[in-house]
């Protein structure tokens, strides 16, 4: 059997067995009761902590702890609610996905811009330098072997994790606006935005600034600098969690960073490209899987982005079996610690490639 035939066979087998899984189990590919319960828990924890802070019934140190809880909740909402909803994976009803997708706006990000940069660009071109925007989060980080090497990158393995903690601060105040104003975004040239997208972006940002900055400054009986520390704790907590989890999916050892041919086409079929550039981690950790919305099952998510994350553990057994059958790579790390170490080594190698050469 030729490699091309094996590739085609893998895609057909995976799709067939996944379809059979849902048919024989009589399960919907969308969210079930457990997903709804998680949605309620994450929203309650996050905005419950917010309400407790505004009550002024706690000391500054206790409010700081609640700000930390908010940060954990904000990251959880992004992972476990908004991500599925914006992919259309939460419900078979578009209006439900649209409604829950606004939870992204609730935590300060733009669902409209995310659909462009993540759903379309990242999922189509993972790990392709110049197209995948996730590889260009900052000029201080070199996340692709095709990216320009700067002298400061030699130390990126030392400061990268601190930089990740700035993820949501950048997202809320810089990233969405920068991408919105860029005429050329990934494969898009002279990108034009509909009025509805523009209105949603700016209205949601103002509402977010209102409830996270204006209202607390008006209500809280603390000094402005104490409020600022609390706001930073919330963002640094959420940012660190989000930054690390997203990087463990693609910027680790063994995942590939292919370059397109001169005609812009890739050598391999789309499903094989996803397998080569994506990695799972800590698949046996049920608590982590619950919290990160199945994003530790990135392989399955990239193959079936419109399937609810609650099904990824079951789908992973199918994908892994078919990958072994057809000789297709299935990248994964057994624990989150192993994945973080792999990411650290990858950062070090990308920052100083000559040091890792034989």
Secondary structure, DSSP 8 states (H G I E B T S, - for coil): --HHHHHHHHHHHHHHHHHHHHHHHT--SS--HHHHHHHHHHHHHHHHHHHHHHTT-S-HHHHHHHHHHHHHHHHHHIIIIIHHHHTT-S-SSHHHHHHHHTHHHHTT--HHHHIIIIIIIIHHSTT-TTT-GGG-S-TT---STTS---GGGGGHHHHHHHHHTTHHHHIIIIIHHHHHH-S-BTTBSS----HHHHHHHHHHHHHHHIIIIIHHHHH--S-HHHHHHHHHHHHHHHHHHHHHHHHTTTSSTT-------TTS--SS-HHHHHHHH-EEE-TT-HHHHHHTTTTT-HHHHHH-TTS-GGGHHHHHHHHHHHHHHHT---EEESSHHHHHHHHHHHHHHHH-GGGG--
